[in-house]
């Protein structure tokens, strides 16, 4: 599955820094992923619900390390982009550049100061 969209909303609740929604193959979306500030840095916590016994159980989660890393990288990259945009004076930050190449959607980021595309 390919990650086709990531939306991040900044929050500040204890150690939760943001909440994300991730779309896969433009067909499936998983809401309420949390970007958490842990002892070893930021990580993505999957959506979960509280069980009657007080424990939390993931509602959805990747089943292998590669999928988890792809999700975490995509979400944390978007988090950094949104956070940087929120810090800019005009609230816009870097501009996204979307284009189609060879039938594939490609999203790059335009460096605001240099005017060059950054990967």
Biopython code that builds the backbone (N, CA, C, O; Angstrom):
import numpy as np
from Bio.PDB.StructureBuilder import StructureBuilder

atoms = [
    (1, "UNK", "N", (0.839, -1.182, 0.000)),
    (1, "UNK", "CA", (0.000, 0.000, 0.000)),
    (1, "UNK", "C", (0.879, 1.238, 0.000)),
    (1, "UNK", "O", (1.921, 1.288, 0.654)),
    (2, "UNK", "N", (0.438, 2.219, -0.738)),
    (2, "UNK", "CA", (1.171, 3.474, -0.802)),
    (2, "UNK", "C", (0.438, 4.556, -0.019)),
    (2, "UNK", "O", (-0.788, 4.653, -0.061)),
    (3, "UNK", "N", (1.202, 5.355, 0.684)),
    (3, "UNK", "CA", (0.626, 6.491, 1.407)),
    (3, "UNK", "C", (0.403, 7.601, 0.392)),
    (3, "UNK", "O", (1.347, 8.078, -0.238)),
    (4, "UNK", "N", (-0.863, 8.011, 0.235)),
    (4, "UNK", "CA", (-1.184, 9.021, -0.772)),
    (4, "UNK", "C", (-1.539, 10.376, -0.182)),
    (4, "UNK", "O", (-1.597, 11.365, -0.912)),
    (5, "UNK", "N", (-1.777, 10.443, 1.123)),
    (5, "UNK", "CA", (-2.094, 11.732, 1.737)),
    (5, "UNK", "C", (-1.852, 11.653, 3.238)),
    (5, "UNK", "O", (-2.154, 10.644, 3.876)),
    (6, "UNK", "N", (-1.307, 12.721, 3.788)),
    (6, "UNK", "CA", (-1.108, 12.833, 5.233)),
    (6, "UNK", "C", (-1.590, 14.217, 5.653)),
    (6, "UNK", "O", (-1.166, 15.229, 5.095)),
    (7, "UNK", "N", (-2.475, 14.249, 6.637)),
    (7, "UNK", "CA", (-2.954, 15.509, 7.199)),
    (7, "UNK", "C", (-2.565, 15.529, 8.672)),
    (7, "UNK", "O", (-2.843, 14.582, 9.408)),
    (8, "UNK", "N", (-1.923, 16.608, 9.096)),
    (8, "UNK", "CA", (-1.481, 16.743, 10.487)),
    (8, "UNK", "C", (-2.110, 17.995, 11.081)),
    (8, "UNK", "O", (-2.078, 19.071, 10.484)),
    (9, "UNK", "N", (-2.684, 17.832, 12.275)),
    (9, "UNK", "CA", (-3.249, 18.955, 13.031)),
    (9, "UNK", "C", (-2.458, 19.086, 14.331)),
    (9, "UNK", "O", (-2.396, 18.155, 15.135)),
    (10, "UNK", "N", (-1.859, 20.252, 14.519)),
    (10, "UNK", "CA", (-1.065, 20.482, 15.729)),
    (10, "UNK", "C", (-1.976, 20.589, 16.942)),
    (10, "UNK", "O", (-3.021, 21.237, 16.893)),
    (11, "UNK", "N", (-1.571, 19.951, 18.025)),
    (11, "UNK", "CA", (-2.262, 20.045, 19.313)),
    (11, "UNK", "C", (-1.176, 20.128, 20.379)),
    (11, "UNK", "O", (0.004, 19.952, 20.076)),
    (12, "UNK", "N", (-1.554, 20.387, 21.591)),
    (12, "UNK", "CA", (-0.580, 20.378, 22.685)),
    (12, "UNK", "C", (-1.278, 19.826, 23.915)),
    (12, "UNK", "O", (-1.767, 20.577, 24.759)),
    (13, "UNK", "N", (-1.318, 18.499, 24.003)),
    (13, "UNK", "CA", (-1.974, 17.821, 25.121)),
    (13, "UNK", "C", (-0.956, 16.887, 25.767)),
    (13, "UNK", "O", (-0.644, 15.827, 25.225)),
    (14, "UNK", "N", (-0.450, 17.279, 26.905)),
    (14, "UNK", "CA", (0.576, 16.500, 27.587)),
    (14, "UNK", "C", (1.727, 16.230, 26.631)),
    (14, "UNK", "O", (2.408, 17.165, 26.210)),
    (15, "UNK", "N", (1.957, 14.970, 26.281)),
    (15, "UNK", "CA", (3.062, 14.632, 25.385)),
    (15, "UNK", "C", (2.629, 14.510, 23.924)),
    (15, "UNK", "O", (3.471, 14.297, 23.052)),
    (16, "UNK", "N", (1.346, 14.641, 23.647)),
    (16, "UNK", "CA", (0.853, 14.575, 22.267)),
    (16, "UNK", "C", (1.089, 15.933, 21.609)),
    (16, "UNK", "O", (0.618, 16.960, 22.097)),
    (17, "UNK", "N", (1.817, 15.927, 20.504)),
    (17, "UNK", "CA", (2.152, 17.166, 19.791)),
    (17, "UNK", "C", (1.227, 17.429, 18.606)),
    (17, "UNK", "O", (1.028, 18.580, 18.219)),
    (18, "UNK", "N", (0.656, 16.363, 18.024)),
    (18, "UNK", "CA", (-0.217, 16.523, 16.859)),
    (18, "UNK", "C", (-1.028, 15.251, 16.664)),
    (18, "UNK", "O", (-0.730, 14.201, 17.233)),
    (19, "UNK", "N", (-2.065, 15.383, 15.839)),
    (19, "UNK", "CA", (-2.904, 14.246, 15.455)),
    (19, "UNK", "C", (-2.884, 14.184, 13.936)),
    (19, "UNK", "O", (-2.924, 15.218, 13.268)),
    (20, "UNK", "N", (-2.821, 12.972, 13.386)),
    (20, "UNK", "CA", (-2.705, 12.820, 11.934)),
    (20, "UNK", "C", (-3.753, 11.869, 11.381)),
    (20, "UNK", "O", (-4.241, 10.971, 12.067)),
    (21, "UNK", "N", (-4.083, 12.101, 10.112)),
    (21, "UNK", "CA", (-4.896, 11.179, 9.325)),
    (21, "UNK", "C", (-4.052, 10.780, 8.123)),
    (21, "UNK", "O", (-3.450, 11.635, 7.472)),
    (22, "UNK", "N", (-4.006, 9.483, 7.825)),
    (22, "UNK", "CA", (-3.194, 8.981, 6.721)),
    (22, "UNK", "C", (-4.090, 8.221, 5.752)),
    (22, "UNK", "O", (-4.856, 7.342, 6.146)),
    (23, "UNK", "N", (-3.977, 8.582, 4.463)),
    (23, "UNK", "CA", (-4.743, 7.912, 3.416)),
    (23, "UNK", "C", (-3.815, 6.967, 2.667)),
    (23, "UNK", "O", (-2.686, 7.324, 2.329)),
    (24, "UNK", "N", (-4.304, 5.758, 2.412)),
    (24, "UNK", "CA", (-3.556, 4.734, 1.691)),
    (24, "UNK", "C", (-4.233, 4.470, 0.352)),
    (24, "UNK", "O", (-5.440, 4.232, 0.290)),
    (25, "UNK", "N", (-3.442, 4.514, -0.720)),
    (25, "UNK", "CA", (-3.927, 4.214, -2.075)),
    (25, "UNK", "C", (-5.181, 4.990, -2.451)),
    (25, "UNK", "O", (-5.975, 4.524, -3.268)),
    (26, "UNK", "N", (-5.364, 6.153, -1.871)),
    (26, "UNK", "CA", (-6.556, 6.975, -2.109)),
    (26, "UNK", "C", (-7.852, 6.181, -1.899)),
    (26, "UNK", "O", (-8.880, 6.493, -2.500)),
    (27, "UNK", "N", (-7.795, 5.142, -1.034)),
    (27, "UNK", "CA", (-8.952, 4.273, -0.808)),
    (27, "UNK", "C", (-9.281, 4.044, 0.658)),
    (27, "UNK", "O", (-10.424, 3.730, 0.990)),
    (28, "UNK", "N", (-8.312, 4.192, 1.529)),
    (28, "UNK", "CA", (-8.508, 3.890, 2.946)),
    (28, "UNK", "C", (-7.836, 4.977, 3.768)),
    (28, "UNK", "O", (-6.694, 5.348, 3.497)),
    (29, "UNK", "N", (-8.541, 5.489, 4.773)),
    (29, "UNK", "CA", (-7.948, 6.507, 5.641)),
    (29, "UNK", "C", (-7.974, 6.012, 7.086)),
    (29, "UNK", "O", (-8.957, 5.425, 7.538)),
    (30, "UNK", "N", (-6.889, 6.255, 7.794)),
    (30, "UNK", "CA", (-6.796, 5.938, 9.215)),
    (30, "UNK", "C", (-6.648, 7.268, 9.948)),
    (30, "UNK", "O", (-5.681, 8.000, 9.736)),
    (31, "UNK", "N", (-7.611, 7.571, 10.809)),
    (31, "UNK", "CA", (-7.629, 8.819, 11.571)),
    (31, "UNK", "C", (-7.042, 8.604, 12.967)),
    (31, "UNK", "O", (-6.860, 7.473, 13.416)),
    (32, "UNK", "N", (-6.759, 9.696, 13.624)),
    (32, "UNK", "CA", (-6.368, 9.719, 15.042)),
    (32, "UNK", "C", (-5.040, 9.050, 15.358)),
    (32, "UNK", "O", (-4.865, 8.505, 16.447)),
    (33, "UNK", "N", (-4.093, 9.086, 14.409)),
    (33, "UNK", "CA", (-2.726, 8.720, 14.758)),
    (33, "UNK", "C", (-2.181, 9.901, 15.554)),
    (33, "UNK", "O", (-2.458, 11.055, 15.227)),
    (34, "UNK", "N", (-1.417, 9.617, 16.588)),
    (34, "UNK", "CA", (-0.902, 10.683, 17.441)),
    (34, "UNK", "C", (0.616, 10.785, 17.309)),
    (34, "UNK", "O", (1.319, 9.774, 17.295)),
    (35, "UNK", "N", (1.107, 12.008, 17.213)),
    (35, "UNK", "CA", (2.543, 12.249, 17.239)),
    (35, "UNK", "C", (2.872, 12.581, 18.686)),
    (35, "UNK", "O", (2.411, 13.585, 19.228)),
    (36, "UNK", "N", (3.676, 11.725, 19.300)),
    (36, "UNK", "CA", (3.937, 11.794, 20.735)),
    (36, "UNK", "C", (5.411, 12.100, 20.979)),
    (36, "UNK", "O", (6.287, 11.571, 20.295)),
    (37, "UNK", "N", (5.672, 12.959, 21.961)),
    (37, "UNK", "CA", (7.035, 13.258, 22.401)),
    (37, "UNK", "C", (7.382, 12.257, 23.491)),
    (37, "UNK", "O", (6.928, 12.378, 24.629)),
    (38, "UNK", "N", (8.197, 11.263, 23.129)),
    (38, "UNK", "CA", (8.600, 10.244, 24.087)),
    (38, "UNK", "C", (9.976, 10.534, 24.658)),
    (38, "UNK", "O", (10.593, 11.546, 24.325)),
    (39, "UNK", "N", (10.452, 9.655, 25.509)),
    (39, "UNK", "CA", (11.770, 9.816, 26.121)),
    (39, "UNK", "C", (12.891, 9.815, 25.084)),
    (39, "UNK", "O", (13.927, 10.449, 25.287)),
    (40, "UNK", "N", (12.683, 9.095, 23.959)),
    (40, "UNK", "CA", (13.704, 9.010, 22.908)),
    (40, "UNK", "C", (13.321, 9.798, 21.657)),
    (40, "UNK", "O", (13.811, 9.503, 20.567)),
    (41, "UNK", "N", (12.458, 10.788, 21.802)),
    (41, "UNK", "CA", (12.075, 11.617, 20.664)),
    (41, "UNK", "C", (10.646, 11.360, 20.220)),
    (41, "UNK", "O", (9.869, 10.699, 20.909)),
    (42, "UNK", "N", (10.317, 11.899, 19.052)),
    (42, "UNK", "CA", (8.960, 11.776, 18.525)),
    (42, "UNK", "C", (8.700, 10.387, 17.968)),
    (42, "UNK", "O", (9.596, 9.749, 17.415)),
    (43, "UNK", "N", (7.468, 9.926, 18.119)),
    (43, "UNK", "CA", (7.041, 8.688, 17.476)),
    (43, "UNK", "C", (5.560, 8.796, 17.161)),
    (43, "UNK", "O", (4.858, 9.656, 17.693)),
    (44, "UNK", "N", (5.096, 7.910, 16.287)),
    (44, "UNK", "CA", (3.691, 7.896, 15.886)),
    (44, "UNK", "C", (2.990, 6.764, 16.621)),
    (44, "UNK", "O", (3.370, 5.599, 16.500)),
    (45, "UNK", "N", (1.957, 7.119, 17.388)),
    (45, "UNK", "CA", (1.132, 6.132, 18.090)),
    (45, "UNK", "C", (-0.117, 5.888, 17.245)),
    (45, "UNK", "O", (-0.756, 6.830, 16.777)),
    (46, "UNK", "N", (-0.447, 4.643, 17.061)),
    (46, "UNK", "CA", (-1.597, 4.284, 16.241)),
    (46, "UNK", "C", (-2.892, 4.568, 17.008)),
    (46, "UNK", "O", (-2.884, 4.648, 18.237)),
    (47, "UNK", "N", (-4.002, 4.719, 16.281)),
    (47, "UNK", "CA", (-5.284, 4.974, 16.957)),
    (47, "UNK", "C", (-5.645, 3.798, 17.858)),
    (47, "UNK", "O", (-5.420, 2.640, 17.507)),
    (48, "UNK", "N", (-6.202, 4.109, 19.013)),
    (48, "UNK", "CA", (-6.534, 3.044, 19.964)),
    (48, "UNK", "C", (-7.825, 3.381, 20.687)),
    (48, "UNK", "O", (-8.330, 4.502, 20.624)),
    (49, "UNK", "N", (-8.345, 2.367, 21.381)),
    (49, "UNK", "CA", (-9.541, 2.591, 22.199)),
    (49, "UNK", "C", (-9.316, 1.943, 23.555)),
    (49, "UNK", "O", (-8.535, 1.002, 23.696)),
    (50, "UNK", "N", (-10.015, 2.470, 24.540)),
    (50, "UNK", "CA", (-9.872, 1.970, 25.903)),
    (50, "UNK", "C", (-10.816, 0.793, 26.107)),
    (50, "UNK", "O", (-12.006, 0.871, 25.802)),
    (51, "UNK", "N", (-10.264, -0.298, 26.627)),
    (51, "UNK", "CA", (-11.051, -1.492, 26.919)),
    (51, "UNK", "C", (-11.687, -1.368, 28.305)),
    (51, "UNK", "O", (-11.255, -0.542, 29.109)),
    (52, "UNK", "N", (-12.700, -2.175, 28.591)),
    (52, "UNK", "CA", (-13.354, -2.115, 29.908)),
    (52, "UNK", "C", (-12.391, -2.314, 31.086)),
    (52, "UNK", "O", (-12.628, -1.800, 32.179)),
    (53, "UNK", "N", (-11.299, -3.066, 30.856)),
    (53, "UNK", "CA", (-10.340, -3.307, 31.940)),
    (53, "UNK", "C", (-9.333, -2.163, 32.105)),
    (53, "UNK", "O", (-8.430, -2.247, 32.937)),
    (54, "UNK", "N", (-9.489, -1.083, 31.304)),
    (54, "UNK", "CA", (-8.616, 0.075, 31.425)),
    (54, "UNK", "C", (-7.417, 0.068, 30.488)),
    (54, "UNK", "O", (-6.732, 1.082, 30.354)),
    (55, "UNK", "N", (-7.157, -1.063, 29.840)),
    (55, "UNK", "CA", (-6.052, -1.135, 28.886)),
    (55, "UNK", "C", (-6.467, -0.503, 27.564)),
    (55, "UNK", "O", (-7.654, -0.379, 27.262)),
    (56, "UNK", "N", (-5.466, -0.105, 26.782)),
    (56, "UNK", "CA", (-5.721, 0.446, 25.451)),
    (56, "UNK", "C", (-5.309, -0.576, 24.401)),
    (56, "UNK", "O", (-4.304, -1.270, 24.551)),
    (57, "UNK", "N", (-6.097, -0.657, 23.341)),
    (57, "UNK", "CA", (-5.816, -1.590, 22.245)),
    (57, "UNK", "C", (-5.830, -0.810, 20.936)),
    (57, "UNK", "O", (-6.738, -0.015, 20.693)),
    (58, "UNK", "N", (-4.805, -1.040, 20.076)),
    (58, "UNK", "CA", (-4.776, -0.389, 18.767)),
    (58, "UNK", "C", (-5.995, -0.796, 17.955)),
    (58, "UNK", "O", (-6.382, -1.965, 17.935)),
    (59, "UNK", "N", (-6.596, 0.183, 17.284)),
    (59, "UNK", "CA", (-7.721, -0.078, 16.388)),
    (59, "UNK", "C", (-7.186, -0.545, 15.039)),
    (59, "UNK", "O", (-7.764, -1.431, 14.410)),
    (60, "UNK", "N", (-6.092, 0.047, 14.602)),
    (60, "UNK", "CA", (-5.420, -0.327, 13.356)),
    (60, "UNK", "C", (-3.927, -0.174, 13.591)),
    (60, "UNK", "O", (-3.492, 0.714, 14.324)),
    (61, "UNK", "N", (-3.147, -1.043, 12.965)),
    (61, "UNK", "CA", (-1.696, -0.938, 13.123)),
    (61, "UNK", "C", (-0.995, -1.681, 11.994)),
    (61, "UNK", "O", (-1.555, -2.623, 11.433)),
    (62, "UNK", "N", (0.237, -1.266, 11.653)),
    (62, "UNK", "CA", (1.008, -1.985, 10.638)),
    (62, "UNK", "C", (1.430, -3.342, 11.194)),
    (62, "UNK", "O", (1.616, -3.506, 12.399)),
    (63, "UNK", "N", (1.575, -4.304, 10.296)),
    (63, "UNK", "CA", (1.928, -5.645, 10.774)),
    (63, "UNK", "C", (3.381, -6.012, 10.493)),
    (63, "UNK", "O", (3.802, -7.133, 10.777)),
    (64, "UNK", "N", (4.149, -5.077, 9.938)),
    (64, "UNK", "CA", (5.576, -5.341, 9.778)),
    (64, "UNK", "C", (6.370, -4.047, 9.960)),
    (64, "UNK", "O", (5.821, -2.948, 9.888)),
    (65, "UNK", "N", (7.646, -4.200, 10.193)),
    (65, "UNK", "CA", (8.521, -3.069, 10.496)),
    (65, "UNK", "C", (8.602, -2.082, 9.343)),
    (65, "UNK", "O", (8.606, -0.869, 9.558)),
    (66, "UNK", "N", (8.668, -2.598, 8.118)),
    (66, "UNK", "CA", (8.786, -1.713, 6.956)),
    (66, "UNK", "C", (7.572, -0.800, 6.835)),
    (66, "UNK", "O", (7.724, 0.393, 6.574)),
    (67, "UNK", "N", (6.384, -1.336, 7.018)),
    (67, "UNK", "CA", (5.163, -0.527, 6.933)),
    (67, "UNK", "C", (5.138, 0.509, 8.054)),
    (67, "UNK", "O", (4.776, 1.663, 7.827)),
    (68, "UNK", "N", (5.517, 0.103, 9.247)),
    (68, "UNK", "CA", (5.549, 1.044, 10.372)),
    (68, "UNK", "C", (6.525, 2.187, 10.087)),
    (68, "UNK", "O", (6.213, 3.348, 10.356)),
    (69, "UNK", "N", (7.686, 1.872, 9.552)),
    (69, "UNK", "CA", (8.674, 2.908, 9.250)),
    (69, "UNK", "C", (8.171, 3.860, 8.173)),
    (69, "UNK", "O", (8.370, 5.070, 8.280)),
    (70, "UNK", "N", (7.518, 3.329, 7.128)),
    (70, "UNK", "CA", (6.976, 4.190, 6.067)),
    (70, "UNK", "C", (5.936, 5.150, 6.630)),
    (70, "UNK", "O", (5.940, 6.339, 6.309)),
    (71, "UNK", "N", (5.046, 4.631, 7.469)),
    (71, "UNK", "CA", (4.006, 5.469, 8.075)),
    (71, "UNK", "C", (4.644, 6.516, 8.980)),
    (71, "UNK", "O", (4.325, 7.702, 8.892)),
    (72, "UNK", "N", (5.543, 6.072, 9.845)),
    (72, "UNK", "CA", (6.179, 6.999, 10.784)),
    (72, "UNK", "C", (6.936, 8.098, 10.041)),
    (72, "UNK", "O", (6.824, 9.270, 10.401)),
    (73, "UNK", "N", (7.699, 7.742, 9.017)),
    (73, "UNK", "CA", (8.456, 8.741, 8.262)),
    (73, "UNK", "C", (7.534, 9.742, 7.579)),
    (73, "UNK", "O", (7.786, 10.946, 7.627)),
    (74, "UNK", "N", (6.471, 9.262, 6.944)),
    (74, "UNK", "CA", (5.541, 10.156, 6.243)),
    (74, "UNK", "C", (4.857, 11.105, 7.220)),
    (74, "UNK", "O", (4.739, 12.300, 6.948)),
    (75, "UNK", "N", (4.409, 10.581, 8.349)),
    (75, "UNK", "CA", (3.698, 11.406, 9.333)),
    (75, "UNK", "C", (4.646, 12.415, 9.981)),
    (75, "UNK", "O", (4.293, 13.586, 10.124)),
    (76, "UNK", "N", (5.832, 11.981, 10.370)),
    (76, "UNK", "CA", (6.766, 12.903, 11.018)),
    (76, "UNK", "C", (7.282, 13.966, 10.046)),
    (76, "UNK", "O", (7.506, 15.108, 10.447)),
    (77, "UNK", "N", (7.472, 13.607, 8.774)),
    (77, "UNK", "CA", (7.871, 14.609, 7.780)),
    (77, "UNK", "C", (6.796, 15.669, 7.623)),
    (77, "UNK", "O", (7.104, 16.860, 7.565)),
    (78, "UNK", "N", (5.533, 15.252, 7.552)),
    (78, "UNK", "CA", (4.437, 16.217, 7.429)),
    (78, "UNK", "C", (4.308, 17.045, 8.707)),
    (78, "UNK", "O", (4.019, 18.240, 8.644)),
    (79, "UNK", "N", (4.519, 16.426, 9.851)),
    (79, "UNK", "CA", (4.481, 17.155, 11.121)),
    (79, "UNK", "C", (5.522, 18.280, 11.122)),
    (79, "UNK", "O", (5.217, 19.411, 11.499)),
    (80, "UNK", "N", (6.738, 17.966, 10.704)),
    (80, "UNK", "CA", (7.792, 18.986, 10.672)),
    (80, "UNK", "C", (7.423, 20.104, 9.704)),
    (80, "UNK", "O", (7.671, 21.274, 9.992)),
    (81, "UNK", "N", (6.835, 19.761, 8.562)),
    (81, "UNK", "CA", (6.407, 20.763, 7.590)),
    (81, "UNK", "C", (5.344, 21.677, 8.191)),
    (81, "UNK", "O", (5.443, 22.900, 8.087)),
    (82, "UNK", "N", (4.334, 21.090, 8.818)),
    (82, "UNK", "CA", (3.232, 21.868, 9.404)),
    (82, "UNK", "C", (3.740, 22.724, 10.559)),
    (82, "UNK", "O", (3.343, 23.879, 10.709)),
    (83, "UNK", "N", (4.614, 22.152, 11.367)),
    (83, "UNK", "CA", (5.171, 22.900, 12.497)),
    (83, "UNK", "C", (5.984, 24.096, 12.006)),
    (83, "UNK", "O", (5.882, 25.187, 12.568)),
    (84, "UNK", "N", (6.783, 23.901, 10.970)),
    (84, "UNK", "CA", (7.572, 25.003, 10.408)),
    (84, "UNK", "C", (6.662, 26.067, 9.812)),
    (84, "UNK", "O", (6.929, 27.260, 9.956)),
    (85, "UNK", "N", (5.603, 25.653, 9.153)),
    (85, "UNK", "CA", (4.656, 26.603, 8.563)),
    (85, "UNK", "C", (3.984, 27.428, 9.649)),
    (85, "UNK", "O", (3.744, 28.622, 9.467)),
    (86, "UNK", "N", (3.680, 26.800, 10.770)),
    (86, "UNK", "CA", (3.023, 27.506, 11.873)),
    (86, "UNK", "C", (3.950, 28.540, 12.502)),
    (86, "UNK", "O", (3.485, 29.526, 13.073)),
    (87, "UNK", "N", (5.265, 28.318, 12.400)),
    (87, "UNK", "CA", (6.235, 29.246, 12.990)),
    (87, "UNK", "C", (6.515, 30.456, 12.111)),
    (87, "UNK", "O", (7.016, 31.470, 12.596)),
    (88, "UNK", "N", (6.198, 30.362, 10.828)),
    (88, "UNK", "CA", (6.508, 31.479, 9.934)),
    (88, "UNK", "C", (5.587, 32.647, 10.223)),
    (88, "UNK", "O", (4.486, 32.480, 10.749)),
    (89, "UNK", "N", (6.044, 33.795, 9.880)),
    (89, "UNK", "CA", (5.288, 35.015, 10.168)),
    (89, "UNK", "C", (3.930, 35.024, 9.477)),
    (89, "UNK", "O", (2.933, 35.426, 10.076)),
    (90, "UNK", "N", (3.885, 34.582, 8.217)),
    (90, "UNK", "CA", (2.629, 34.632, 7.479)),
    (90, "UNK", "C", (1.802, 33.357, 7.629)),
    (90, "UNK", "O", (0.698, 33.271, 7.091)),
    (91, "UNK", "N", (2.325, 32.366, 8.357)),
    (91, "UNK", "CA", (1.582, 31.131, 8.574)),
    (91, "UNK", "C", (1.537, 30.221, 7.376)),
    (91, "UNK", "O", (0.823, 29.219, 7.391)),
    (92, "UNK", "N", (2.290, 30.547, 6.325)),
    (92, "UNK", "CA", (2.249, 29.731, 5.114)),
    (92, "UNK", "C", (3.415, 28.766, 5.068)),
    (92, "UNK", "O", (3.226, 27.593, 4.745)),
    (93, "UNK", "N", (4.606, 29.223, 5.380)),
    (93, "UNK", "CA", (5.773, 28.363, 5.336)),
    (93, "UNK", "C", (6.129, 28.000, 3.916)),
    (93, "UNK", "O", (5.785, 28.723, 2.981)),
    (94, "UNK", "N", (6.815, 26.885, 3.745)),
    (94, "UNK", "CA", (7.190, 26.431, 2.408)),
    (94, "UNK", "C", (5.944, 26.089, 1.609)),
    (94, "UNK", "O", (4.921, 25.701, 2.173)),
    (95, "UNK", "N", (6.036, 26.232, 0.319)),
    (95, "UNK", "CA", (4.910, 25.906, -0.553)),
    (95, "UNK", "C", (5.110, 24.504, -1.110)),
    (95, "UNK", "O", (6.231, 24.110, -1.432)),
    (96, "UNK", "N", (4.035, 23.765, -1.221)),
    (96, "UNK", "CA", (4.100, 22.432, -1.807)),
    (96, "UNK", "C", (4.040, 22.556, -3.322)),
    (96, "UNK", "O", (3.348, 23.417, -3.866)),
    (97, "UNK", "N", (4.765, 21.698, -3.976)),
    (97, "UNK", "CA", (4.739, 21.645, -5.430)),
    (97, "UNK", "C", (4.269, 20.252, -5.807)),
    (97, "UNK", "O", (4.943, 19.263, -5.519)),
    (98, "UNK", "N", (3.112, 20.176, -6.452)),
    (98, "UNK", "CA", (2.580, 18.879, -6.855)),
    (98, "UNK", "C", (2.640, 18.773, -8.366)),
    (98, "UNK", "O", (2.291, 19.719, -9.071)),
    (99, "UNK", "N", (3.075, 17.644, -8.860)),
    (99, "UNK", "CA", (3.116, 17.431, -10.297)),
    (99, "UNK", "C", (2.935, 15.952, -10.582)),
    (99, "UNK", "O", (3.136, 15.107, -9.708)),
    (100, "UNK", "N", (2.557, 15.652, -11.805)),
    (100, "UNK", "CA", (2.423, 14.259, -12.217)),
    (100, "UNK", "C", (3.583, 13.927, -13.137)),
    (100, "UNK", "O", (3.876, 14.673, -14.071)),
    (101, "UNK", "N", (4.237, 12.820, -12.877)),
    (101, "UNK", "CA", (5.328, 12.356, -13.722)),
    (101, "UNK", "C", (5.138, 10.873, -13.961)),
    (101, "UNK", "O", (5.068, 10.089, -13.015)),
    (102, "UNK", "N", (5.055, 10.492, -15.209)),
    (102, "UNK", "CA", (4.937, 9.075, -15.544)),
    (102, "UNK", "C", (3.737, 8.415, -14.910)),
    (102, "UNK", "O", (3.804, 7.245, -14.532)),
    (103, "UNK", "N", (2.627, 9.148, -14.783)),
    (103, "UNK", "CA", (1.422, 8.577, -14.204)),
    (103, "UNK", "C", (1.413, 8.566, -12.689)),
    (103, "UNK", "O", (0.433, 8.143, -12.076)),
    (104, "UNK", "N", (2.495, 9.026, -12.079)),
    (104, "UNK", "CA", (2.563, 9.024, -10.616)),
    (104, "UNK", "C", (2.455, 10.446, -10.088)),
    (104, "UNK", "O", (2.996, 11.380, -10.679)),
    (105, "UNK", "N", (1.760, 10.601, -8.987)),
    (105, "UNK", "CA", (1.748, 11.890, -8.309)),
    (105, "UNK", "C", (3.056, 12.024, -7.556)),
    (105, "UNK", "O", (3.518, 11.079, -6.916)),
    (106, "UNK", "N", (3.637, 13.182, -7.636)),
    (106, "UNK", "CA", (4.884, 13.430, -6.924)),
    (106, "UNK", "C", (4.721, 14.721, -6.146)),
    (106, "UNK", "O", (4.299, 15.733, -6.707)),
    (107, "UNK", "N", (5.042, 14.703, -4.881)),
    (107, "UNK", "CA", (4.957, 15.909, -4.066)),
    (107, "UNK", "C", (6.362, 16.267, -3.615)),
    (107, "UNK", "O", (7.031, 15.471, -2.955)),
    (108, "UNK", "N", (6.803, 17.455, -3.968)),
    (108, "UNK", "CA", (8.090, 17.979, -3.526)),
    (108, "UNK", "C", (7.819, 19.201, -2.671)),
    (108, "UNK", "O", (6.688, 19.678, -2.584)),
    (109, "UNK", "N", (8.847, 19.689, -2.055)),
    (109, "UNK", "CA", (8.718, 20.892, -1.248)),
    (109, "UNK", "C", (9.614, 21.966, -1.826)),
    (109, "UNK", "O", (10.783, 21.715, -2.122)),
    (110, "UNK", "N", (9.078, 23.148, -1.987)),
    (110, "UNK", "CA", (9.824, 24.268, -2.533)),
    (110, "UNK", "C", (10.456, 25.027, -1.382)),
    (110, "UNK", "O", (9.761, 25.525, -0.496)),
    (111, "UNK", "N", (11.769, 25.111, -1.399)),
    (111, "UNK", "CA", (12.471, 25.848, -0.360)),
    (111, "UNK", "C", (12.177, 27.331, -0.540)),
    (111, "UNK", "O", (12.471, 27.904, -1.589)),
    (112, "UNK", "N", (11.604, 27.944, 0.472)),
    (112, "UNK", "CA", (11.109, 29.317, 0.389)),
    (112, "UNK", "C", (12.224, 30.322, 0.096)),
    (112, "UNK", "O", (12.025, 31.247, -0.692)),
    (113, "UNK", "N", (13.365, 30.158, 0.704)),
    (113, "UNK", "CA", (14.417, 31.153, 0.548)),
    (113, "UNK", "C", (15.194, 30.976, -0.738)),
    (113, "UNK", "O", (15.545, 31.965, -1.381)),
    (114, "UNK", "N", (15.474, 29.745, -1.131)),
    (114, "UNK", "CA", (16.300, 29.517, -2.302)),
    (114, "UNK", "C", (15.479, 29.354, -3.573)),
    (114, "UNK", "O", (16.010, 29.505, -4.673)),
    (115, "UNK", "N", (14.174, 29.043, -3.436)),
    (115, "UNK", "CA", (13.347, 28.849, -4.611)),
    (115, "UNK", "C", (13.642, 27.558, -5.348)),
    (115, "UNK", "O", (13.269, 27.412, -6.511)),
    (116, "UNK", "N", (14.308, 26.618, -4.689)),
    (116, "UNK", "CA", (14.633, 25.340, -5.301)),
    (116, "UNK", "C", (13.816, 24.245, -4.656)),
    (116, "UNK", "O", (13.405, 24.349, -3.500)),
    (117, "UNK", "N", (13.585, 23.186, -5.426)),
    (117, "UNK", "CA", (12.837, 22.056, -4.896)),
    (117, "UNK", "C", (13.733, 21.244, -3.983)),
    (117, "UNK", "O", (14.853, 20.886, -4.347)),
    (118, "UNK", "N", (13.225, 20.956, -2.786)),
    (118, "UNK", "CA", (13.955, 20.138, -1.809)),
    (118, "UNK", "C", (13.273, 18.796, -1.693)),
    (118, "UNK", "O", (12.047, 18.720, -1.778)),
    (119, "UNK", "N", (14.029, 17.745, -1.501)),
    (119, "UNK", "CA", (13.457, 16.394, -1.369)),
    (119, "UNK", "C", (13.371, 16.027, 0.084)),
    (119, "UNK", "O", (12.918, 14.932, 0.418)),
]
sb = StructureBuilder()
sb.init_structure("model")
sb.init_model(0)
sb.init_chain("A")
sb.init_seg("    ")
for serial, (resi, resn, name, xyz) in enumerate(atoms, 1):
    if name == "N":
        sb.init_residue(resn, " ", resi, " ")
    sb.init_atom(name, np.array(xyz, "f"), 0.0, 1.0, " ", f" {name:<3s}", serial, name[0])
structure = sb.get_structure()
